[in-house]
Amino acid sequence: MSSRRMAWRAGGRKARQAAMGLLATLLVLTTGCDAVGAGEPKLMNAQAVSKANDVTAVAERGTLLKEHSMAAVVQYPGQRTVRLEAEEARFVEFTVTNGQRVKKGETLAVFAKKTDSVRLTAIELELAALETERSDGLDDRERADEALRKELAELENLPQDEQTYRVHVQKEIIDQKLRQSELERRRFEGRIARKRRALEEERADIRKGEGDLRVAAPVDGVVASLQYIAPGATCARGLALMKIYNPEEYLLFSEEGLTGAFRVGQAVEVEYGRNNDRRTATGRVVASDAPLDAALRRGGAYIAVEGSVPAEDLLNPTVRAQQVRLDGVLLLPRGAVGHENGVSYVRILSGGAPRKRYVLTGPSDAESTMVLGGLAEGQSVVVN
């Protein structure tokens, strides 16, 4: 046999051997056979490959800890609005700027007052009317009291045998009416006196004629929301000039929406500061509309920060509150629970393939979901 023919036969045998090996491999992949021969590596079918690549988790007992976290802003509940008290005045200048600290009584703004003859006439008429009201009121009250005193004297002058318990009660009632009348008389005179004093002070101010009217700070604090007024502008009584707040008296306000997450008296954790220097402090909810029905809530909770934390340090504050802590409950990783049309489900490996099972779930925290039904402790599920 020629060498060429022998080489052709040898090549044919190698080709047939390679073809048989490829066929065996295809049979294993399509039929799921575990091995092609003794001592050779095992090859998995498609379902086995999927099963090997799935990450599973076991339903275990644990603790569910859920927190509510919301951004907050600093607010000053004791903020005071400073207004112009004069009837009419011309604006001269502000003597303070936004953010400036002031002491009680310190001048905040200067106005030039105008003489108002019409108002002076009105004040005189009001004073006369007050005097008439006082005189008539006291006369009416005196006549009523005199009638009560006369009735009381008649009861006291009854013979001893007519001094019954009923008469005693009547005398007590009259005494009480007289005491009440005296109290009302004092209140009436006090009200008239306050009105008269206010009118007389206003009259004295007006009679000073043109002159400076200085608006003073009502409390110690910091100036905020300074109102712009053009120099020389005529301003009316009650015009808001600025706001003053006490920086030591502040609260954090959290816009909680309709969650109702914060309750009065609840302890919270406050995180604040710059991104690279975050700090924590404890706080307590002092006001919240959470007990109201959802339709009535306006979404606000006020938190008092405990300790001596200056308001200017409370940059980007965040308020966290523990809402749910459940111990010994059945838990799964959140990634193991899917949702479909409002129903929760998990995937369980069955026969080498994941199969859907619907479950009843409870609350979730950042990592876990509570399972209430449809799954037993120790069962494995596929994690997405």
NUSEMI-182872 format. One record per residue (C-alpha): residue number from 1; residue in one letter; x, y, z. Coordinates in nm, 4 decimals. Layout:
NUSEMI-182872
KOLMAR  seq  type         X         Y         Z
KOLMAR  NUM     a         X         Y         Z
...
***
This chain:
NUSEMI-182872
KOLMAR  seq  type         X         Y         Z
KOLMAR    1     m    0.0000    0.0000    0.0000
KOLMAR    2     s    0.1317    0.3307   -0.0951
KOLMAR    3     s    0.2349    0.5833    0.1679
KOLMAR    4     r   -0.0256    0.8327    0.0331
KOLMAR    5     r   -0.3071    0.5803    0.0849
KOLMAR    6     m   -0.1877    0.4970    0.4362
KOLMAR    7     a   -0.1817    0.8678    0.5258
KOLMAR    8     w   -0.5333    0.9104    0.3889
KOLMAR    9     r   -0.6639    0.6211    0.6030
KOLMAR   10     a   -0.4918    0.7598    0.9157
KOLMAR   11     g   -0.6481    1.1014    0.8483
KOLMAR   12     g   -0.9888    0.9445    0.8043
KOLMAR   13     r   -0.9646    0.7668    1.1399
KOLMAR   14     k   -0.8759    1.0955    1.3167
KOLMAR   15     a   -1.1670    1.2738    1.1498
KOLMAR   16     r   -1.4084    0.9973    1.2487
KOLMAR   17     q   -1.2813    1.0068    1.6097
KOLMAR   18     a   -1.3280    1.3876    1.6249
KOLMAR   19     a   -1.6777    1.3589    1.4797
KOLMAR   20     m   -1.7730    1.0910    1.7360
KOLMAR   21     g   -1.6455    1.3094    2.0214
KOLMAR   22     l   -1.8481    1.6081    1.9007
KOLMAR   23     l   -2.1590    1.3889    1.8667
KOLMAR   24     a   -2.1150    1.2590    2.2233
KOLMAR   25     t   -2.0875    1.6111    2.3540
KOLMAR   26     l   -2.4038    1.7206    2.1727
KOLMAR   27     l   -2.5895    1.4190    2.3096
KOLMAR   28     v   -2.4887    1.5067    2.6637
KOLMAR   29     l   -2.6000    1.8691    2.6280
KOLMAR   30     t   -2.9353    1.7779    2.4711
KOLMAR   31     t   -3.0238    1.4706    2.6806
KOLMAR   32     g   -2.8877    1.5851    3.0161
KOLMAR   33     c   -2.6532    1.2819    3.0655
KOLMAR   34     d   -2.4265    1.3316    3.3646
KOLMAR   35     a   -2.1101    1.1865    3.2072
KOLMAR   36     v   -1.9651    1.0582    2.8821
KOLMAR   37     g   -1.7362    0.8131    3.0391
KOLMAR   38     a   -1.5718    0.6999    3.3569
KOLMAR   39     g   -1.3403    0.9605    3.5022
KOLMAR   40     e   -1.4473    1.2331    3.2581
KOLMAR   41     p   -1.5880    1.5790    3.3825
KOLMAR   42     k   -1.9677    1.6123    3.4307
KOLMAR   43     l   -2.1589    1.8418    3.1954
KOLMAR   44     m   -2.4834    2.0181    3.3118
KOLMAR   45     n   -2.8007    2.0626    3.1102
KOLMAR   46     a   -2.9624    2.4111    3.0560
KOLMAR   47     q   -3.1760    2.3931    3.3716
KOLMAR   48     a   -2.8782    2.2870    3.5804
KOLMAR   49     v   -2.6724    2.5766    3.4445
KOLMAR   50     s   -2.9532    2.8230    3.5354
KOLMAR   51     k   -2.9774    2.6752    3.8842
KOLMAR   52     a   -2.6035    2.7100    3.9406
KOLMAR   53     n   -2.6122    3.0773    3.8373
KOLMAR   54     d   -2.9087    3.1772    4.0625
KOLMAR   55     v   -2.8338    3.3460    4.3978
KOLMAR   56     t   -3.0565    3.2135    4.6721
KOLMAR   57     a   -3.1507    3.3275    5.0221
KOLMAR   58     v   -3.3114    3.1477    5.3136
KOLMAR   59     a   -3.6188    3.2770    5.4986
KOLMAR   60     e   -3.4931    3.3364    5.8542
KOLMAR   61     r   -3.6174    3.4879    6.1787
KOLMAR   62     g   -3.4763    3.8289    6.2621
KOLMAR   63     t   -3.5486    4.1912    6.3560
KOLMAR   64     l   -3.7164    4.4392    6.1225
KOLMAR   65     l   -3.6102    4.7966    6.1963
KOLMAR   66     k   -3.7744    5.0654    5.9850
KOLMAR   67     e   -3.6780    5.4321    6.0030
KOLMAR   68     h   -3.8370    5.7463    5.8651
KOLMAR   69     s   -3.5970    6.0140    5.7422
KOLMAR   70     m   -3.6958    6.3629    5.6276
KOLMAR   71     a   -3.5134    6.6876    5.5551
KOLMAR   72     a   -3.5823    6.9769    5.7912
KOLMAR   73     v   -3.5355    7.3529    5.8094
KOLMAR   74     v   -3.4695    7.5864    6.1017
KOLMAR   75     q   -3.7618    7.8060    6.2016
KOLMAR   76     y   -3.8015    8.0671    6.4740
KOLMAR   77     p   -4.1477    8.0416    6.6346
KOLMAR   78     g   -4.0915    8.3523    6.8503
KOLMAR   79     q   -4.0318    8.5793    6.5512
KOLMAR   80     r   -4.1754    8.9288    6.5979
KOLMAR   81     t   -4.2992    9.1645    6.3274
KOLMAR   82     v   -4.2054    9.5291    6.3861
KOLMAR   83     r   -4.4704    9.7712    6.2550
KOLMAR   84     l   -4.5127   10.1461    6.2258
KOLMAR   85     e   -4.7327   10.2663    6.5111
KOLMAR   86     a   -4.7779   10.6294    6.4034
KOLMAR   87     e   -5.0922   10.7232    6.2112
KOLMAR   88     e   -4.8907   10.8608    5.9204
KOLMAR   89     a   -4.5196   10.9334    5.8831
KOLMAR   90     r   -4.2564   10.9935    5.6195
KOLMAR   91     f   -3.9776   10.7373    5.5968
KOLMAR   92     v   -3.6242   10.8650    5.6594
KOLMAR   93     e   -3.3953   10.5625    5.7011
KOLMAR   94     f   -3.3307   10.2213    5.8535
KOLMAR   95     t   -3.0506   10.2210    6.1085
KOLMAR   96     v   -2.9949    9.8439    6.0931
KOLMAR   97     t   -2.9275    9.5819    5.8239
KOLMAR   98     n   -3.0376    9.2246    5.7631
KOLMAR   99     g   -2.8707    8.9769    5.9974
KOLMAR  100     q   -2.7700    9.2413    6.2512
KOLMAR  101     r   -2.8076    9.1641    6.6217
KOLMAR  102     v   -2.9977    9.4272    6.8187
KOLMAR  103     k   -3.0875    9.4922    7.1816
KOLMAR  104     k   -3.4324    9.5718    7.3136
KOLMAR  105     g   -3.4937    9.9468    7.2800
KOLMAR  106     e   -3.2312    9.9998    7.0110
KOLMAR  107     t   -3.3425   10.2257    6.7241
KOLMAR  108     l   -3.4316   10.0328    6.4094
KOLMAR  109     a   -3.5777   10.3029    6.1824
KOLMAR  110     v   -3.6384   10.6777    6.1723
KOLMAR  111     f   -3.9523   10.8476    6.0406
KOLMAR  112     a   -4.0617   11.2115    6.0222
KOLMAR  113     k   -4.4063   11.2606    6.1740
KOLMAR  114     k   -4.6717   11.4930    6.0330
KOLMAR  115     t   -4.9087   11.7155    6.2292
KOLMAR  116     d   -5.2636   11.5867    6.1777
KOLMAR  117     s   -5.5258   11.8455    6.2796
KOLMAR  118     v   -5.8085   11.6195    6.1666
KOLMAR  119     r   -5.6908   11.3462    6.3966
KOLMAR  120     l   -5.6500   11.5921    6.6835
KOLMAR  121     t   -6.0154   11.6933    6.6493
KOLMAR  122     a   -6.1191   11.3295    6.6378
KOLMAR  123     i   -5.9215   11.2562    6.9544
KOLMAR  124     e   -6.0930   11.5390    7.1413
KOLMAR  125     l   -6.4321   11.4030    7.0381
KOLMAR  126     e   -6.3355   11.0508    7.1431
KOLMAR  127     l   -6.2179   11.1748    7.4817
KOLMAR  128     a   -6.5500   11.3564    7.5392
KOLMAR  129     a   -6.7432   11.0466    7.4356
KOLMAR  130     l   -6.5364   10.8350    7.6748
KOLMAR  131     e   -6.6156   11.0659    7.9643
KOLMAR  132     t   -6.9868   11.0486    7.8840
KOLMAR  133     e   -6.9678   10.6688    7.8600
KOLMAR  134     r   -6.7896   10.6508    8.1952
KOLMAR  135     s   -7.0364   10.8813    8.3699
KOLMAR  136     d   -7.3456   10.7090    8.2320
KOLMAR  137     g   -7.2053   10.3642    8.2981
KOLMAR  138     l   -7.1184   10.4406    8.6596
KOLMAR  139     d   -7.4587   10.6006    8.7208
KOLMAR  140     d   -7.6418   10.2958    8.5839
KOLMAR  141     r   -7.4287   10.0620    8.7914
KOLMAR  142     e   -7.4763   10.2706    9.1067
KOLMAR  143     r   -7.8555   10.2617    9.0674
KOLMAR  144     a   -7.8486    9.8852    9.0254
KOLMAR  145     d   -7.6226    9.8429    9.3296
KOLMAR  146     e   -7.8436   10.0719    9.5390
KOLMAR  147     a   -8.1442    9.8550    9.4596
KOLMAR  148     l   -7.9505    9.5445    9.5667
KOLMAR  149     r   -7.8371    9.7088    9.8913
KOLMAR  150     k   -8.1943    9.8145    9.9701
KOLMAR  151     e   -8.3175    9.4590    9.9136
KOLMAR  152     l   -8.0403    9.3245   10.1355
KOLMAR  153     a   -8.1274    9.5700   10.4148
KOLMAR  154     e   -8.4905    9.4622   10.4064
KOLMAR  155     l   -8.3886    9.0984   10.4449
KOLMAR  156     e   -8.1529    9.1757   10.7323
KOLMAR  157     n   -8.4245    9.3748   10.9160
KOLMAR  158     l   -8.6703    9.0857   10.9172
KOLMAR  159     p   -8.7711    8.9582   11.2642
KOLMAR  160     q   -8.5625    8.6780   11.4044
KOLMAR  161     d   -8.8370    8.4214   11.3566
KOLMAR  162     e   -8.8479    8.5041   10.9842
KOLMAR  163     q   -8.4704    8.4630   10.9328
KOLMAR  164     t   -8.5108    8.1284   10.7573
KOLMAR  165     y   -8.2577    7.9363   10.5524
KOLMAR  166     r   -8.4219    8.0685   10.2390
KOLMAR  167     v   -8.3697    8.4249   10.3561
KOLMAR  168     h   -8.0069    8.3389   10.4345
KOLMAR  169     v   -7.9576    8.2073   10.0800
KOLMAR  170     q   -8.1155    8.5204    9.9308
KOLMAR  171     k   -7.8798    8.7405   10.1289
KOLMAR  172     e   -7.5802    8.5359   10.0063
KOLMAR  173     i   -7.6956    8.5759    9.6466
KOLMAR  174     i   -7.7315    8.9533    9.6855
KOLMAR  175     d   -7.3859    8.9748    9.8459
KOLMAR  176     q   -7.2428    8.7821    9.5525
KOLMAR  177     k   -7.4140    9.0149    9.3037
KOLMAR  178     l   -7.2725    9.3198    9.4823
KOLMAR  179     r   -6.9213    9.1737    9.4767
KOLMAR  180     q   -6.9569    9.0892    9.1084
KOLMAR  181     s   -7.0843    9.4393    9.0371
KOLMAR  182     e   -6.7825    9.5920    9.2114
KOLMAR  183     l   -6.5476    9.3771    9.0029
KOLMAR  184     e   -6.7248    9.4763    8.6809
KOLMAR  185     r   -6.7125    9.8433    8.7806
KOLMAR  186     r   -6.3348    9.8232    8.8256
KOLMAR  187     r   -6.2951    9.6538    8.4886
KOLMAR  188     f   -6.5168    9.9155    8.3240
KOLMAR  189     e   -6.3215   10.2026    8.4732
KOLMAR  190     g   -5.9918   10.0374    8.3823
KOLMAR  191     r   -6.0997    9.9965    8.0204
KOLMAR  192     i   -6.2081   10.3596    7.9992
KOLMAR  193     a   -5.8849   10.4738    8.1622
KOLMAR  194     r   -5.6711   10.2741    7.9164
KOLMAR  195     k   -5.8552   10.4213    7.6195
KOLMAR  196     r   -5.8217   10.7728    7.7603
KOLMAR  197     r   -5.4509   10.7247    7.8280
KOLMAR  198     a   -5.3862   10.5971    7.4751
KOLMAR  199     l   -5.5730   10.8893    7.3209
KOLMAR  200     e   -5.3917   11.1411    7.5387
KOLMAR  201     e   -5.0544   10.9928    7.4468
KOLMAR  202     e   -5.1428   11.0030    7.0775
KOLMAR  203     r   -5.2578   11.3644    7.1139
KOLMAR  204     a   -4.9314   11.4579    7.2837
KOLMAR  205     d   -4.7325   11.2957    7.0022
KOLMAR  206     i   -4.9282   11.4776    6.7350
KOLMAR  207     r   -4.8903   11.8142    6.9127
KOLMAR  208     k   -4.5167   11.7840    6.8973
KOLMAR  209     g   -4.5538   11.8678    6.5294
KOLMAR  210     e   -4.2860   11.7739    6.2827
KOLMAR  211     g   -4.0172   11.5678    6.4433
KOLMAR  212     d   -3.8354   11.2370    6.4365
KOLMAR  213     l   -4.0239   10.9201    6.5158
KOLMAR  214     r   -3.7858   10.6419    6.6135
KOLMAR  215     v   -3.8971   10.2816    6.5915
KOLMAR  216     a   -3.7281   10.0736    6.8644
KOLMAR  217     a   -3.6568    9.6990    6.8870
KOLMAR  218     p   -3.9242    9.5299    7.1015
KOLMAR  219     v   -3.6911    9.2432    7.2050
KOLMAR  220     d   -3.3310    9.1287    7.1806
KOLMAR  221     g   -3.2725    8.9420    6.8566
KOLMAR  222     v   -3.1537    8.9359    6.4968
KOLMAR  223     v   -3.3021    9.1502    6.2194
KOLMAR  224     a   -3.4545    8.9581    5.9292
KOLMAR  225     s   -3.6829    9.0303    5.6330
KOLMAR  226     l   -3.6090    9.4016    5.6188
KOLMAR  227     q   -3.8828    9.5704    5.4141
KOLMAR  228     y   -3.7681    9.8009    5.1327
KOLMAR  229     i   -3.9140   10.1537    5.1642
KOLMAR  230     a   -3.8166   10.4412    4.9360
KOLMAR  231     p   -3.6732   10.7403    5.1250
KOLMAR  232     g   -3.9388   11.0093    5.1697
KOLMAR  233     a   -4.2286   10.7680    5.1177
KOLMAR  234     t   -4.5395   10.8338    5.3274
KOLMAR  235     c   -4.6231   10.5290    5.5392
KOLMAR  236     a   -4.9475   10.4403    5.7173
KOLMAR  237     r   -5.0014   10.2912    6.0604
KOLMAR  238     g   -4.9456    9.9166    6.0767
KOLMAR  239     l   -4.6910    9.8956    5.7945
KOLMAR  240     a   -4.4618    9.5938    5.8498
KOLMAR  241     l   -4.1038    9.7185    5.8650
KOLMAR  242     m   -3.9023    9.4067    5.9501
KOLMAR  243     k   -3.8959    9.0846    6.1505
KOLMAR  244     i   -3.6805    9.0121    6.4560
KOLMAR  245     y   -3.6098    8.6642    6.5885
KOLMAR  246     n   -3.4235    8.5212    6.8853
KOLMAR  247     p   -3.1541    8.2861    6.7436
KOLMAR  248     e   -3.1472    8.0886    7.0689
KOLMAR  249     e   -3.5168    8.0006    7.0395
KOLMAR  250     y   -3.5621    7.7811    6.7333
KOLMAR  251     l   -3.7285    7.4609    6.6196
KOLMAR  252     l   -3.6681    7.2292    6.3274
KOLMAR  253     f   -3.9612    7.1974    6.0893
KOLMAR  254     s   -3.9961    6.8741    5.8924
KOLMAR  255     e   -4.2271    6.8646    5.5926
KOLMAR  256     e   -4.3569    6.5104    5.6446
KOLMAR  257     g   -4.6360    6.5200    5.3879
KOLMAR  258     l   -4.9218    6.2830    5.4592
KOLMAR  259     t   -4.7124    6.0048    5.6087
KOLMAR  260     g   -4.7992    6.0889    5.9683
KOLMAR  261     a   -4.4551    5.9640    6.0680
KOLMAR  262     f   -4.3918    6.1906    6.3677
KOLMAR  263     r   -4.5840    6.1944    6.6959
KOLMAR  264     v   -4.5698    6.4519    6.9750
KOLMAR  265     g   -4.3176    6.3452    7.2382
KOLMAR  266     q   -4.1367    6.1074    7.0024
KOLMAR  267     a   -3.7566    6.0931    7.0289
KOLMAR  268     v   -3.5707    6.1496    6.7019
KOLMAR  269     e   -3.2132    6.1742    6.5772
KOLMAR  270     v   -3.1015    6.4945    6.4068
KOLMAR  271     e   -2.8100    6.4826    6.1620
KOLMAR  272     y   -2.6592    6.8124    6.0496
KOLMAR  273     g   -2.3435    6.9789    5.9182
KOLMAR  274     r   -2.1463    6.9893    5.5985
KOLMAR  275     n   -2.1155    6.6804    5.3796
KOLMAR  276     n   -1.7662    6.6035    5.5049
KOLMAR  277     d   -1.8455    6.6832    5.8693
KOLMAR  278     r   -2.1881    6.5433    5.9601
KOLMAR  279     r   -2.2838    6.5393    6.3278
KOLMAR  280     t   -2.5782    6.4050    6.5248
KOLMAR  281     a   -2.7913    6.5323    6.8092
KOLMAR  282     t   -3.1025    6.4100    6.9833
KOLMAR  283     g   -3.4362    6.5828    6.9451
KOLMAR  284     r   -3.7988    6.5511    7.0426
KOLMAR  285     v   -4.1192    6.6215    6.8495
KOLMAR  286     v   -4.3070    6.9065    7.0194
KOLMAR  287     a   -4.5851    6.9593    6.7633
KOLMAR  288     s   -4.7347    6.7512    6.4827
KOLMAR  289     d   -5.0622    6.7128    6.2975
KOLMAR  290     a   -5.0148    6.3360    6.2560
KOLMAR  291     p   -5.3168    6.2421    6.4776
KOLMAR  292     l   -5.5494    6.4146    6.2285
KOLMAR  293     d   -5.7172    6.2311    5.9446
KOLMAR  294     a   -5.4998    6.2209    5.6325
KOLMAR  295     a   -5.7298    6.4633    5.4513
KOLMAR  296     l   -5.6827    6.7244    5.7254
KOLMAR  297     r   -5.3049    6.7035    5.7640
KOLMAR  298     r   -5.0876    6.9869    5.6474
KOLMAR  299     g   -4.7679    6.7863    5.6747
KOLMAR  300     g   -4.5773    6.9584    5.9511
KOLMAR  301     a   -4.3814    6.8464    6.2560
KOLMAR  302     y   -4.1737    7.0686    6.4846
KOLMAR  303     i   -3.8691    6.9217    6.6586
KOLMAR  304     a   -3.6816    7.0698    6.9538
KOLMAR  305     v   -3.3081    6.9918    6.9443
KOLMAR  306     e   -3.1700    6.8910    7.2823
KOLMAR  307     g   -2.8363    7.0236    7.4000
KOLMAR  308     s   -2.6609    7.3485    7.3135
KOLMAR  309     v   -2.6514    7.3323    6.9340
KOLMAR  310     p   -2.6392    7.6852    6.7817
KOLMAR  311     a   -2.8898    7.7432    6.5041
KOLMAR  312     e   -2.6144    7.8534    6.2657
KOLMAR  313     d   -2.4527    7.5063    6.2967
KOLMAR  314     l   -2.7655    7.3255    6.1782
KOLMAR  315     l   -2.6715    7.3054    5.8115
KOLMAR  316     n   -2.8767    7.0675    5.5929
KOLMAR  317     p   -3.0522    6.9046    5.8894
KOLMAR  318     t   -3.2130    6.5637    5.8523
KOLMAR  319     v   -3.4519    6.4122    6.1069
KOLMAR  320     r   -3.4707    6.0352    6.1554
KOLMAR  321     a   -3.7253    5.8503    6.3650
KOLMAR  322     q   -3.7645    5.4798    6.4344
KOLMAR  323     q   -4.1121    5.3814    6.3197
KOLMAR  324     v   -4.1216    4.9998    6.3379
KOLMAR  325     r   -3.9206    4.7443    6.5360
KOLMAR  326     l   -4.0405    4.3869    6.5092
KOLMAR  327     d   -3.8345    4.1068    6.6679
KOLMAR  328     g   -3.8462    3.7395    6.5730
KOLMAR  329     v   -4.0293    3.7857    6.2438
KOLMAR  330     l   -3.9719    3.5919    5.9205
KOLMAR  331     l   -3.7510    3.7951    5.6869
KOLMAR  332     l   -3.6253    3.7818    5.3287
KOLMAR  333     p   -3.3911    4.0178    5.1425
KOLMAR  334     r   -3.5892    4.2854    4.9607
KOLMAR  335     g   -3.4456    4.1668    4.6295
KOLMAR  336     a   -3.6075    3.8269    4.6778
KOLMAR  337     v   -3.9616    3.9671    4.6751
KOLMAR  338     g   -4.1278    4.0794    4.3538
KOLMAR  339     h   -4.4574    4.2583    4.3003
KOLMAR  340     e   -4.7191    4.1996    4.0353
KOLMAR  341     n   -5.0534    4.3824    4.0185
KOLMAR  342     g   -5.0306    4.4717    4.3852
KOLMAR  343     v   -4.9486    4.1137    4.4907
KOLMAR  344     s   -4.6103    3.9983    4.6270
KOLMAR  345     y   -4.4349    3.6830    4.5121
KOLMAR  346     v   -4.1060    3.4919    4.5445
KOLMAR  347     r   -3.9313    3.2429    4.3148
KOLMAR  348     i   -3.8570    2.8964    4.4491
KOLMAR  349     l   -3.6295    2.6455    4.2709
KOLMAR  350     s   -3.8383    2.3460    4.1811
KOLMAR  351     g   -3.7146    2.0720    3.9502
KOLMAR  352     g   -3.4084    2.2749    3.8649
KOLMAR  353     a   -3.6082    2.5825    3.7530
KOLMAR  354     p   -3.7371    2.8844    3.9469
KOLMAR  355     r   -4.1138    2.8852    3.9964
KOLMAR  356     k   -4.3293    3.1737    4.1165
KOLMAR  357     r   -4.5089    3.1524    4.4522
KOLMAR  358     y   -4.7371    3.4270    4.5845
KOLMAR  359     v   -4.6757    3.5344    4.9445
KOLMAR  360     l   -4.8247    3.7766    5.1959
KOLMAR  361     t   -4.5753    4.0441    5.3021
KOLMAR  362     g   -4.5590    4.3063    5.5751
KOLMAR  363     p   -4.3445    4.6197    5.6173
KOLMAR  364     s   -3.9916    4.6511    5.4799
KOLMAR  365     d   -3.6787    4.8282    5.5985
KOLMAR  366     a   -3.3736    4.9217    5.3947
KOLMAR  367     e   -3.2624    4.5568    5.3524
KOLMAR  368     s   -3.5395    4.3132    5.4437
KOLMAR  369     t   -3.9088    4.2429    5.3893
KOLMAR  370     m   -4.1321    4.0758    5.6457
KOLMAR  371     v   -4.3144    3.7601    5.5255
KOLMAR  372     l   -4.6542    3.6956    5.6858
KOLMAR  373     g   -4.7635    3.3901    5.4901
KOLMAR  374     g   -4.6951    3.1604    5.1955
KOLMAR  375     l   -4.3393    3.0684    5.2979
KOLMAR  376     a   -4.1927    2.8614    5.5808
KOLMAR  377     e   -3.8837    2.9328    5.7851
KOLMAR  378     g   -3.5742    2.7778    5.6272
KOLMAR  379     q   -3.7086    2.7712    5.2712
KOLMAR  380     s   -3.4766    2.8994    4.9973
KOLMAR  381     v   -3.5819    3.1537    4.7375
KOLMAR  382     v   -3.4101    3.3105    4.4385
KOLMAR  383     v   -3.2774    3.6645    4.4828
KOLMAR  384     n   -3.3048    3.8927    4.1804
***
